Amino acid sequence: IEDFPLTIDRYGHPEEVWFTFCYSPIRDENGRVLGIIDTVMETTGKMEAERNGRLLNAELAHRMKNTLAMIAAIASQTFRSAETLEEAQSILSDRIATLGEAHSILTRSSWSSAPIRAVIDGALAPHRSDIGTIHVEGPPLQLPADLAMTMALAANELATNAVKYGALSVEAGEVAIRWAVGRPQSEDAFRFEWIESGGPAVVKPRRQGFGSRLVERVMAQKFQGEVELDYRPEGLRYVLTTTMAHVAPRE
């Protein structure tokens, strides 16, 4: 009898376990069966490992489906908004690379959550150069997987815009990135700011592309908060506000 499920009480509480039983006859010198010997092997560890493997495969399939859906949406929006095929290919590669970096960060924490600083640094890594200065500061905070992915994409879009048209396009330009947190799972405020200065005069874009919709509408929706995007002549100002109940990882 292989991997037979039982409920036993050996540590003072009911426990779900599995055992394999192997029955063999005990014979006398004439070959008559006088009894049996029952060899018992516990297989609980093996069965739990197999069950966990099935759960992990199901979770992986779910995440892969969501990731592919996200990439499909990003690709569709990118090619719809770009003015040339070459521009679309470049932007799409950048966005997918950002997703890949966010995936790597989340994988190290088993996809439960990711440090906001690591998410921001990963999104900014391709844009750090000798032109312009980036300042990042804020207290430690773990972002749930879905918010970490969205934050990474938004930071990448803001950085890309800053490199092309904003503060990171000139040596004297600066970008200040900071966030403030409150008590976990409370109504205390969470505030994220992206402030540019020292760059060329800012002009509001004539049309709204995927990047603008992402940093405004998608971020507001995902974080269940409000977004302010101010195209000030002296520098772009972006502020996301919500509550810690909408940001702290779900238990």
Solvent accessible surface area in square Angstrom, and as a share of the most:
residue,aa,sasa,rsa
1,I,108,0.55
2,E,139,0.63
3,D,32,0.16
4,F,90,0.38
5,P,77,0.48
6,L,63,0.31
7,T,102,0.59
8,I,49,0.25
9,D,97,0.50
10,R,98,0.36
11,Y,151,0.57
12,G,72,0.69
13,H,96,0.43
14,P,105,0.66
15,E,39,0.17
16,E,94,0.42
17,V,0,0.00
18,W,25,0.09
19,F,30,0.13
20,T,19,0.11
21,F,36,0.15
22,C,67,0.40
23,Y,113,0.43
24,S,43,0.28
25,P,70,0.44
26,I,85,0.43
27,R,140,0.51
28,D,26,0.13
29,E,157,0.70
30,N,109,0.56
31,G,34,0.33
32,R,151,0.55
33,V,83,0.48
34,L,124,0.62
35,G,27,0.26
36,I,110,0.56
37,I,95,0.48
38,D,58,0.30
39,T,67,0.39
40,V,74,0.42
41,M,102,0.45
42,E,77,0.34
43,T,24,0.14
44,T,15,0.09
45,G,53,0.51
46,K,98,0.42
47,M,36,0.16
48,E,68,0.30
49,A,62,0.48
50,E,79,0.35
51,R,93,0.34
52,N,77,0.40
53,G,27,0.26
54,R,144,0.52
55,L,113,0.56
56,L,125,0.62
57,N,101,0.52
58,A,64,0.50
59,E,70,0.31
60,L,104,0.52
61,A,62,0.48
62,H,99,0.44
63,R,63,0.23
64,M,99,0.44
65,K,148,0.63
66,N,76,0.39
67,T,20,0.11
68,L,105,0.52
69,A,62,0.48
70,M,60,0.27
71,I,48,0.24
72,A,62,0.48
73,A,55,0.42
74,I,4,0.02
75,A,25,0.20
76,S,53,0.34
77,Q,45,0.20
78,T,2,0.01
79,F,94,0.39
80,R,170,0.62
81,S,22,0.14
82,A,21,0.17
83,E,124,0.56
84,T,74,0.43
85,L,105,0.52
86,E,121,0.54
87,E,60,0.27
88,A,2,0.01
89,Q,95,0.42
90,S,73,0.47
91,I,34,0.17
92,L,29,0.14
93,S,72,0.46
94,D,36,0.18
95,R,16,0.06
96,I,65,0.33
97,A,62,0.48
98,T,6,0.04
99,L,4,0.02
100,G,37,0.36
101,E,69,0.31
102,A,2,0.02
103,H,41,0.18
104,S,51,0.33
105,I,8,0.04
106,L,1,0.00
107,T,85,0.49
108,R,174,0.64
109,S,36,0.23
110,S,98,0.63
111,W,47,0.16
112,S,76,0.49
113,S,11,0.07
114,A,0,0.00
115,P,55,0.35
116,I,1,0.00
117,R,109,0.40
118,A,31,0.24
119,V,3,0.02
120,I,0,0.00
121,D,47,0.25
122,G,11,0.11
123,A,3,0.02
124,L,0,0.00
125,A,61,0.47
126,P,88,0.56
127,H,25,0.11
128,R,111,0.40
129,S,77,0.50
130,D,144,0.75
131,I,78,0.40
132,G,13,0.12
133,T,60,0.35
134,I,23,0.12
135,H,88,0.39
136,V,20,0.11
137,E,105,0.47
138,G,35,0.34
139,P,51,0.32
140,P,130,0.82
141,L,21,0.11
142,Q,73,0.32
143,L,0,0.00
144,P,12,0.07
145,A,14,0.11
146,D,77,0.40
147,L,2,0.01
148,A,1,0.00
149,M,9,0.04
150,T,6,0.03
151,M,1,0.00
152,A,2,0.02
153,L,8,0.04
154,A,1,0.01
155,A,1,0.00
156,N,1,0.01
157,E,19,0.08
158,L,7,0.03
159,A,0,0.00
160,T,27,0.16
161,N,54,0.28
162,A,0,0.00
163,V,60,0.34
164,K,97,0.41
165,Y,146,0.55
166,G,4,0.04
167,A,2,0.02
168,L,6,0.03
169,S,38,0.24
170,V,55,0.32
171,E,142,0.64
172,A,82,0.63
173,G,0,0.00
174,E,77,0.34
175,V,0,0.00
176,A,26,0.20
177,I,1,0.00
178,R,96,0.35
179,W,13,0.04
180,A,54,0.42
181,V,48,0.28
182,G,24,0.23
183,R,158,0.58
184,P,102,0.64
185,Q,95,0.42
186,S,21,0.14
187,E,133,0.60
188,D,41,0.21
189,A,70,0.54
190,F,0,0.00
191,R,81,0.29
192,F,2,0.01
193,E,21,0.09
194,W,0,0.00
195,I,29,0.15
196,E,2,0.01
197,S,52,0.34
198,G,46,0.44
199,G,25,0.24
200,P,56,0.35
201,A,79,0.61
202,V,29,0.17
203,V,126,0.72
204,K,141,0.60
205,P,66,0.41
206,R,234,0.86
207,R,123,0.45
208,Q,81,0.36
209,G,16,0.16
210,F,23,0.09
211,G,13,0.13
212,S,23,0.15
213,R,55,0.20
214,L,6,0.03
215,V,6,0.04
216,E,50,0.23
217,R,142,0.52
218,V,49,0.28
219,M,1,0.00
220,A,24,0.18
221,Q,141,0.63
222,K,83,0.35
223,F,0,0.00
224,Q,103,0.46
225,G,23,0.22
226,E,127,0.57
227,V,35,0.20
228,E,92,0.41
229,L,34,0.17
230,D,59,0.31
231,Y,51,0.19
232,R,62,0.23
233,P,94,0.59
234,E,102,0.46
235,G,3,0.03
236,L,6,0.03
237,R,62,0.23
238,Y,0,0.00
239,V,1,0.01
240,L,0,0.00
241,T,40,0.23
242,T,12,0.07
243,T,31,0.18
244,M,2,0.01
245,A,31,0.24
246,H,55,0.25
247,V,0,0.00
248,A,3,0.02
249,P,40,0.25
250,R,131,0.48
251,E,202,0.91
